């Protein structure tokens, strides 16, 4: 069940609806604010929107790197990838013989 949680990021209030606990939503908001603060601390970014976008870019890059590393080390994931590759290969072979 979703609940409304009020958080403040860079002095701006947001009312968020989430099925996560209020504590988790506040932790996410604190993380977001910390990421934006790290970008603005460089002194090169003045605009809040630009800082938010750069922070999102940094977080997204970290997420994609972690996801990629997890996929490379997770045996279940590797097995699924191999199975999918085998299916694609078989499909391509059957399509090339029917042409």
N, C-alpha and C positions, 0 to 999 in steps of 0.2 A: 504494500500500500504506500502510495507516495505521500510525502509530507512536505510542507513548506518550511524552508530554512532560510533565515536571513543571514547574509554574509556581507562583509565589507572588503572591497579590493581597491586599493589606492584611494581610499576615502569615499568611494562610491558604493552605495548600498544596492544589493541585489537580493531579490526574493526568488529562491530557486526551489523547484519541486523535484524531489528525488526519492527513490525507494531506498537509498542508502541511509545509514544513520546520520543524525545531525553532526555527530563528532567527525564522521568521515567527510562530510561535505565541508565542514570548517577546516579540516586538514588539507583538503584539495584546494580550497580558497587560499589558505596560507602558502601552499606550495606555488600556486599561480602568482601570488604577490611577490614571493621570494624570487621567482624566475624573472619577473618583470624588473624587480629591483636590481638584480644582477646585470641586466642589460643596461639599465639607466646608470648604474655605478661606473660604467666605462667612460661616461662623460661625453660620448659621441652622439647619444640619442637624447633628444629633448622632447619630442612629440610622444605623448602617451600611447597613441594608436600604433605608431611605429615600434615603440618598445614592446607593446603587447604582441605584435606580429612577429618581431624578432625572437621574443621569448617562446612563442608557439613554435616557430621554426626550430629553435634549439631543442625543445622538448620532443618534437616530432622526430628529429634526427636521432636523438638518444633512444627513443622508443623503437624506431625502425632498426637501429643497430642492434639493440637488445633482442628484438624479435628474430632478426637474422641469425644472431649467435645462438639463440635458443633452438631455432630450427636446425641448425647445423650440428648441434650436440644432442638433440633429443632423438633417441632411437625410434620411438613410435612415429615421430614426424618423418624421419628419414625413410622408414618403411613405407609410410603412406605416399611419400614423394616417389619412391621407386616403383610402387604399385601403379601410381598414376602415369609415370613415364612409360612403364611397360604397356599400359592400356593405350596410351597415345601412339606408341610405336606400332602396336598391332593394328590399330585403326588406320594409321597412315599406310601400312603395308597392304591392308585389304583394299583400301581406296586406290592404291597405285596398281593393283592387279585387276581391278574392275574397269579401269580406263582404257 
